[in-house]
Amino acid sequence: MTENDIALIRDSFAHLHRRKAETAQLFYDRLFEIAPEVRPLFKADIKAQGAKLMETLLVAIATLNDRDGLTILLEKLGRGHRAYHVEPTHYDHVGAALIWTLRTSLGTGFTPDIERAWTTLYGDIAATMIGAARAA
């Protein structure tokens, strides 16, 4: 991931984070629309879950220049998600919902470069979390 990719991700996420409750709601609405089978995995209040999602993304994005720190965070998350019965295929749905949320929230500001940067980042996130869950 290049410095330009990191800047694109941080700038676009700053836009989303200013409206974090709305962004999280959009994300989960889309996730449950495209993958209704994952809805039962979410036992907690979805607003609280959305706040956790946005804060976790904030921390992950803040550590993009600290790959070791980011890997530690993602491995911990991956092992934790295994306990919730998250399957590797669920990560594909989450990625699709994330990109859709970005596209919807950013509108014309969602450029091909932003999509590429986020798609690369999410691919790395998912691979690290899935790998940690399998190793646990």
C-alpha positions as CSV (number, residue, x, y, z in Angstrom):
1,M,0.0,0.0,0.0
2,T,1.4,3.3,-1.1
3,E,1.5,6.6,0.9
4,N,-1.0,7.9,-1.6
5,D,-3.3,5.0,-0.9
6,I,-3.1,5.6,2.8
7,A,-3.9,9.3,2.3
8,L,-6.9,8.4,0.1
9,I,-8.2,6.0,2.7
10,R,-7.7,8.4,5.6
11,D,-9.3,11.4,3.7
12,S,-12.3,9.3,2.6
13,F,-12.8,7.8,6.0
14,A,-12.7,11.2,7.7
15,H,-15.8,12.1,5.6
16,L,-17.5,8.9,6.8
17,H,-16.4,9.3,10.4
18,R,-18.0,12.7,10.6
19,R,-21.3,10.9,10.1
20,K,-20.3,7.7,11.8
21,A,-23.8,6.6,13.1
22,E,-25.3,7.1,9.7
23,T,-22.4,5.4,8.0
24,A,-22.6,2.4,10.3
25,Q,-26.4,2.2,9.7
26,L,-25.9,2.3,5.9
27,F,-23.2,-0.4,6.2
28,Y,-25.3,-2.8,8.3
29,D,-28.5,-2.2,6.3
30,R,-26.6,-3.2,3.2
31,L,-24.8,-6.1,4.8
32,F,-28.1,-7.6,6.0
33,E,-29.7,-6.9,2.6
34,I,-27.0,-8.8,0.6
35,A,-26.3,-11.5,3.3
36,P,-29.4,-12.0,5.5
37,E,-27.8,-15.2,6.8
38,V,-25.3,-13.1,8.9
39,R,-28.0,-11.2,10.8
40,P,-28.3,-13.8,13.6
41,L,-24.5,-13.4,14.3
42,F,-25.2,-9.9,15.6
43,K,-26.7,-10.4,19.1
44,A,-25.9,-6.9,20.4
45,D,-27.8,-3.7,19.7
46,I,-26.8,-2.8,16.1
47,K,-26.2,0.9,17.0
48,A,-23.7,-0.2,19.6
49,Q,-22.2,-2.6,17.1
50,G,-22.0,0.2,14.6
51,A,-20.1,2.4,17.0
52,K,-17.6,-0.5,17.6
53,L,-17.2,-0.9,13.8
54,M,-16.4,2.7,13.3
55,E,-14.0,2.9,16.2
56,T,-12.2,-0.2,15.1
57,L,-11.9,1.2,11.6
58,L,-10.6,4.4,13.0
59,V,-7.9,2.5,15.0
60,A,-7.0,0.4,12.0
61,I,-6.7,3.4,9.7
62,A,-4.6,5.2,12.3
63,T,-2.1,2.3,12.3
64,L,-1.7,1.9,8.5
65,N,1.9,3.1,8.8
66,D,2.5,0.6,11.6
67,R,2.1,-2.7,9.8
68,D,3.1,-4.8,12.9
69,G,0.7,-3.0,15.1
70,L,-2.1,-3.3,12.5
71,T,-1.4,-7.0,12.1
72,I,-1.6,-7.6,15.9
73,L,-4.9,-5.8,16.0
74,L,-6.3,-7.7,13.0
75,E,-5.1,-11.1,14.3
76,K,-6.8,-10.4,17.6
77,L,-10.0,-9.4,15.8
78,G,-9.9,-12.5,13.6
79,R,-9.5,-14.9,16.6
80,G,-12.4,-13.1,18.3
81,H,-14.6,-13.3,15.3
82,R,-14.1,-17.1,15.2
83,A,-15.9,-17.3,18.5
84,Y,-18.9,-15.6,16.9
85,H,-19.0,-18.2,14.1
86,V,-17.8,-15.9,11.4
87,E,-17.0,-17.9,8.3
88,P,-14.4,-16.9,5.7
89,T,-17.2,-16.3,3.1
90,H,-18.8,-13.7,5.4
91,Y,-15.7,-11.5,4.8
92,D,-16.7,-11.2,1.1
93,H,-20.1,-9.8,2.1
94,V,-18.6,-7.4,4.6
95,G,-16.2,-6.2,1.9
96,A,-19.0,-5.7,-0.6
97,A,-21.1,-3.8,2.0
98,L,-18.1,-1.6,2.9
99,I,-17.4,-0.6,-0.7
100,W,-21.1,0.0,-1.3
101,T,-21.2,2.2,1.8
102,L,-18.2,4.2,0.6
103,R,-19.7,4.6,-2.9
104,T,-23.0,5.7,-1.5
105,S,-21.6,8.0,1.2
106,L,-18.9,9.7,-1.0
107,G,-21.0,9.9,-4.2
108,T,-19.0,11.5,-6.9
109,G,-16.1,11.7,-4.6
110,F,-15.7,8.0,-4.7
111,T,-13.1,7.7,-7.4
112,P,-11.5,4.6,-8.9
113,D,-8.3,5.3,-7.0
114,I,-10.3,5.4,-3.7
115,E,-12.1,2.2,-4.6
116,R,-8.8,0.5,-5.5
117,A,-7.1,1.7,-2.2
118,W,-10.0,0.5,0.0
119,T,-10.4,-2.8,-1.9
120,T,-6.7,-3.5,-1.4
121,L,-6.9,-2.5,2.3
122,Y,-10.0,-4.6,2.9
123,G,-8.4,-7.6,1.1
124,D,-5.4,-7.4,3.4
125,I,-7.6,-7.0,6.5
126,A,-9.8,-10.0,5.6
127,A,-6.8,-12.2,4.7
128,T,-5.1,-11.4,8.1
129,M,-8.3,-12.0,10.1
130,I,-9.1,-15.2,8.3
131,G,-5.6,-16.5,8.7
132,A,-5.6,-15.8,12.4
133,A,-9.0,-17.4,12.9
134,R,-7.8,-20.6,11.1
135,A,-4.6,-20.7,13.2
136,A,-6.5,-20.3,16.5
